[in-house]
Amino acid sequence: MLELRPGCECCDCDLPPETDQAMICSFECTFCQSCATQKLKGLCPNCGGDLVRRPVRPARYLAEAPPSSQRFLNPQGVRQPKR
């Protein structure tokens, strides 16, 4: 199940579970659409994978499968993806 991280790792803007502006890689590194397309050119700076639109979790499932509250922020560098 996707973590649905709460913010962009690059600019720290909020990315709530219902947004269509969140982009992720296969390791779930999460970025806003603006950073993903303009700054990162569609590639994850952490793993080099493609950034694609994160699916929206329907609101009826948020209580039983809540989004993550852990924020990652590293605008100056890259971090190792969780394995």
Order of alpha helices (4+ residues) and beta strands (2+ residues): beta-beta-beta
